[in-house]
């Protein structure tokens, strides 16, 4: 009778790199935020995650070697901030046999970012096992300022205000003699140059009801910058001191925009009353 000889060999360890935990926070080591939480423009965002299932070297003092990367993108796949990468190359003590490293990364949202859904992609690579894993976290941003996109230079949301910090537009748009006049608006539709560079400015002219000029400031203000994340709009503000002797009636502000990168200009008119 033929006998079957079986040779028993120890099973090789099976490694499967994972990200078992991940969370967003308002501050370092703060409580995890719920799925309905909305960040505001310019706010800091903290992301934390743990790594498990990595391979260890077969030594008296085992070693691990990994790398991780965090990217933040908008709904169109454009990076919001620079990506963060780091290597993990350590030796493990006996008490670290179940070690699940917790990594943290903090970034700041751009100040004039649009409302919408943004995605954090966490990537981890186990250099010893030659394995990688990815995990996505979707979070929301809520910006009270809504600026409709434009293919051409334009001022959006022009609103007259009673005071500098007022959030509600005047309706009706009426001031008294001697009042300060405030107005805010957003400029969009300008062109971006190399490294998202832009250069926009604005001036104004105030006209009486008969079309004659009351006041003029050809270069009232402007903004020039180059940002990592494309700046889709910039904010503008106007402040006029109405003289106590100004005649009552209807006046018009002629707002003139200039885009130096795109070699474009635009004009809009906005009426107010002096009562």
Secondary structure as a PSIPRED ss2 file (coil, helix, strand):
# PSIPRED VFORMAT (PSIPRED V4.0)

   1 X C   1.000  0.000  0.000
   2 X C   1.000  0.000  0.000
   3 X C   1.000  0.000  0.000
   4 X C   1.000  0.000  0.000
   5 X C   1.000  0.000  0.000
   6 X C   1.000  0.000  0.000
   7 X C   1.000  0.000  0.000
   8 X C   1.000  0.000  0.000
   9 X C   1.000  0.000  0.000
  10 X C   1.000  0.000  0.000
  11 X C   1.000  0.000  0.000
  12 X C   1.000  0.000  0.000
  13 X C   1.000  0.000  0.000
  14 X C   1.000  0.000  0.000
  15 X C   1.000  0.000  0.000
  16 X C   1.000  0.000  0.000
  17 X C   1.000  0.000  0.000
  18 X E   0.000  0.000  1.000
  19 X E   0.000  0.000  1.000
  20 X E   0.000  0.000  1.000
  21 X E   0.000  0.000  1.000
  22 X E   0.000  0.000  1.000
  23 X E   0.000  0.000  1.000
  24 X E   0.000  0.000  1.000
  25 X E   0.000  0.000  1.000
  26 X C   1.000  0.000  0.000
  27 X C   1.000  0.000  0.000
  28 X C   1.000  0.000  0.000
  29 X C   1.000  0.000  0.000
  30 X C   1.000  0.000  0.000
  31 X C   1.000  0.000  0.000
  32 X C   1.000  0.000  0.000
  33 X C   1.000  0.000  0.000
  34 X C   1.000  0.000  0.000
  35 X C   1.000  0.000  0.000
  36 X C   1.000  0.000  0.000
  37 X C   1.000  0.000  0.000
  38 X E   0.000  0.000  1.000
  39 X E   0.000  0.000  1.000
  40 X C   1.000  0.000  0.000
  41 X C   1.000  0.000  0.000
  42 X C   1.000  0.000  0.000
  43 X C   1.000  0.000  0.000
  44 X E   0.000  0.000  1.000
  45 X E   0.000  0.000  1.000
  46 X E   0.000  0.000  1.000
  47 X E   0.000  0.000  1.000
  48 X E   0.000  0.000  1.000
  49 X E   0.000  0.000  1.000
  50 X E   0.000  0.000  1.000
  51 X E   0.000  0.000  1.000
  52 X E   0.000  0.000  1.000
  53 X C   1.000  0.000  0.000
  54 X C   1.000  0.000  0.000
  55 X C   1.000  0.000  0.000
  56 X C   1.000  0.000  0.000
  57 X C   1.000  0.000  0.000
  58 X C   1.000  0.000  0.000
  59 X C   1.000  0.000  0.000
  60 X C   1.000  0.000  0.000
  61 X C   1.000  0.000  0.000
  62 X C   1.000  0.000  0.000
  63 X E   0.000  0.000  1.000
  64 X E   0.000  0.000  1.000
  65 X E   0.000  0.000  1.000
  66 X E   0.000  0.000  1.000
  67 X E   0.000  0.000  1.000
  68 X E   0.000  0.000  1.000
  69 X E   0.000  0.000  1.000
  70 X E   0.000  0.000  1.000
  71 X E   0.000  0.000  1.000
  72 X E   0.000  0.000  1.000
  73 X E   0.000  0.000  1.000
  74 X C   1.000  0.000  0.000
  75 X C   1.000  0.000  0.000
  76 X C   1.000  0.000  0.000
  77 X C   1.000  0.000  0.000
  78 X C   1.000  0.000  0.000
  79 X E   0.000  0.000  1.000
  80 X C   1.000  0.000  0.000
  81 X C   1.000  0.000  0.000
  82 X C   1.000  0.000  0.000
  83 X C   1.000  0.000  0.000
  84 X E   0.000  0.000  1.000
  85 X E   0.000  0.000  1.000
  86 X E   0.000  0.000  1.000
  87 X E   0.000  0.000  1.000
  88 X E   0.000  0.000  1.000
  89 X E   0.000  0.000  1.000
  90 X E   0.000  0.000  1.000
  91 X E   0.000  0.000  1.000
  92 X C   1.000  0.000  0.000
  93 X C   1.000  0.000  0.000
  94 X H   0.000  1.000  0.000
  95 X H   0.000  1.000  0.000
  96 X H   0.000  1.000  0.000
  97 X C   1.000  0.000  0.000
  98 X C   1.000  0.000  0.000
  99 X C   1.000  0.000  0.000
 100 X C   1.000  0.000  0.000
 101 X C   1.000  0.000  0.000
 102 X E   0.000  0.000  1.000
 103 X E   0.000  0.000  1.000
 104 X E   0.000  0.000  1.000
 105 X E   0.000  0.000  1.000
 106 X E   0.000  0.000  1.000
 107 X E   0.000  0.000  1.000
 108 X E   0.000  0.000  1.000
 109 X C   1.000  0.000  0.000
 110 X C   1.000  0.000  0.000
 111 X C   1.000  0.000  0.000
 112 X C   1.000  0.000  0.000
 113 X C   1.000  0.000  0.000
 114 X C   1.000  0.000  0.000
 115 X C   1.000  0.000  0.000
 116 X E   0.000  0.000  1.000
 117 X E   0.000  0.000  1.000
 118 X E   0.000  0.000  1.000
 119 X E   0.000  0.000  1.000
 120 X E   0.000  0.000  1.000
 121 X E   0.000  0.000  1.000
 122 X E   0.000  0.000  1.000
 123 X E   0.000  0.000  1.000
 124 X E   0.000  0.000  1.000
 125 X E   0.000  0.000  1.000
 126 X E   0.000  0.000  1.000
 127 X C   1.000  0.000  0.000
 128 X C   1.000  0.000  0.000
 129 X C   1.000  0.000  0.000
 130 X C   1.000  0.000  0.000
 131 X E   0.000  0.000  1.000
 132 X E   0.000  0.000  1.000
 133 X E   0.000  0.000  1.000
 134 X E   0.000  0.000  1.000
 135 X E   0.000  0.000  1.000
 136 X E   0.000  0.000  1.000
 137 X E   0.000  0.000  1.000
 138 X E   0.000  0.000  1.000
 139 X E   0.000  0.000  1.000
 140 X E   0.000  0.000  1.000
 141 X E   0.000  0.000  1.000
 142 X C   1.000  0.000  0.000
 143 X C   1.000  0.000  0.000
 144 X C   1.000  0.000  0.000
 145 X C   1.000  0.000  0.000
 146 X C   1.000  0.000  0.000
 147 X C   1.000  0.000  0.000
 148 X C   1.000  0.000  0.000
 149 X C   1.000  0.000  0.000
 150 X C   1.000  0.000  0.000
 151 X C   1.000  0.000  0.000
 152 X C   1.000  0.000  0.000
 153 X C   1.000  0.000  0.000
 154 X E   0.000  0.000  1.000
 155 X E   0.000  0.000  1.000
 156 X E   0.000  0.000  1.000
 157 X E   0.000  0.000  1.000
 158 X E   0.000  0.000  1.000
 159 X E   0.000  0.000  1.000
 160 X E   0.000  0.000  1.000
 161 X E   0.000  0.000  1.000
 162 X C   1.000  0.000  0.000
 163 X C   1.000  0.000  0.000
 164 X C   1.000  0.000  0.000
 165 X C   1.000  0.000  0.000
 166 X C   1.000  0.000  0.000
 167 X C   1.000  0.000  0.000
 168 X C   1.000  0.000  0.000
 169 X C   1.000  0.000  0.000
 170 X C   1.000  0.000  0.000
 171 X C   1.000  0.000  0.000
 172 X C   1.000  0.000  0.000
 173 X C   1.000  0.000  0.000
 174 X E   0.000  0.000  1.000
 175 X E   0.000  0.000  1.000
 176 X C   1.000  0.000  0.000
 177 X C   1.000  0.000  0.000
 178 X C   1.000  0.000  0.000
 179 X C   1.000  0.000  0.000
 180 X E   0.000  0.000  1.000
 181 X E   0.000  0.000  1.000
 182 X E   0.000  0.000  1.000
 183 X E   0.000  0.000  1.000
 184 X E   0.000  0.000  1.000
 185 X E   0.000  0.000  1.000
 186 X E   0.000  0.000  1.000
 187 X E   0.000  0.000  1.000
 188 X E   0.000  0.000  1.000
 189 X C   1.000  0.000  0.000
 190 X C   1.000  0.000  0.000
 191 X C   1.000  0.000  0.000
 192 X C   1.000  0.000  0.000
 193 X C   1.000  0.000  0.000
 194 X H   0.000  1.000  0.000
 195 X H   0.000  1.000  0.000
 196 X H   0.000  1.000  0.000
 197 X E   0.000  0.000  1.000
 198 X E   0.000  0.000  1.000
 199 X E   0.000  0.000  1.000
 200 X E   0.000  0.000  1.000
 201 X E   0.000  0.000  1.000
 202 X E   0.000  0.000  1.000
 203 X E   0.000  0.000  1.000
 204 X E   0.000  0.000  1.000
 205 X E   0.000  0.000  1.000
 206 X E   0.000  0.000  1.000
 207 X E   0.000  0.000  1.000
 208 X C   1.000  0.000  0.000
 209 X C   1.000  0.000  0.000
 210 X C   1.000  0.000  0.000
 211 X C   1.000  0.000  0.000
 212 X C   1.000  0.000  0.000
 213 X E   0.000  0.000  1.000
 214 X E   0.000  0.000  1.000
 215 X E   0.000  0.000  1.000
 216 X E   0.000  0.000  1.000
 217 X E   0.000  0.000  1.000
 218 X E   0.000  0.000  1.000
 219 X E   0.000  0.000  1.000
 220 X E   0.000  0.000  1.000
 221 X E   0.000  0.000  1.000
 222 X E   0.000  0.000  1.000
 223 X E   0.000  0.000  1.000
 224 X E   0.000  0.000  1.000
 225 X E   0.000  0.000  1.000
 226 X E   0.000  0.000  1.000
 227 X C   1.000  0.000  0.000
 228 X C   1.000  0.000  0.000
 229 X C   1.000  0.000  0.000
 230 X C   1.000  0.000  0.000
 231 X C   1.000  0.000  0.000
 232 X C   1.000  0.000  0.000
 233 X E   0.000  0.000  1.000
 234 X E   0.000  0.000  1.000
 235 X E   0.000  0.000  1.000
 236 X E   0.000  0.000  1.000
 237 X E   0.000  0.000  1.000
 238 X E   0.000  0.000  1.000
 239 X E   0.000  0.000  1.000
 240 X E   0.000  0.000  1.000
 241 X E   0.000  0.000  1.000
 242 X C   1.000  0.000  0.000
 243 X C   1.000  0.000  0.000
 244 X C   1.000  0.000  0.000
 245 X C   1.000  0.000  0.000
 246 X C   1.000  0.000  0.000
 247 X C   1.000  0.000  0.000
 248 X C   1.000  0.000  0.000
 249 X E   0.000  0.000  1.000
 250 X E   0.000  0.000  1.000
 251 X E   0.000  0.000  1.000
 252 X E   0.000  0.000  1.000
 253 X E   0.000  0.000  1.000
 254 X E   0.000  0.000  1.000
 255 X E   0.000  0.000  1.000
 256 X E   0.000  0.000  1.000
 257 X E   0.000  0.000  1.000
 258 X E   0.000  0.000  1.000
 259 X E   0.000  0.000  1.000
 260 X C   1.000  0.000  0.000
 261 X C   1.000  0.000  0.000
 262 X C   1.000  0.000  0.000
 263 X C   1.000  0.000  0.000
 264 X E   0.000  0.000  1.000
 265 X E   0.000  0.000  1.000
 266 X E   0.000  0.000  1.000
 267 X E   0.000  0.000  1.000
 268 X E   0.000  0.000  1.000
 269 X E   0.000  0.000  1.000
 270 X E   0.000  0.000  1.000
 271 X E   0.000  0.000  1.000
 272 X E   0.000  0.000  1.000
 273 X E   0.000  0.000  1.000
 274 X E   0.000  0.000  1.000
 275 X C   1.000  0.000  0.000
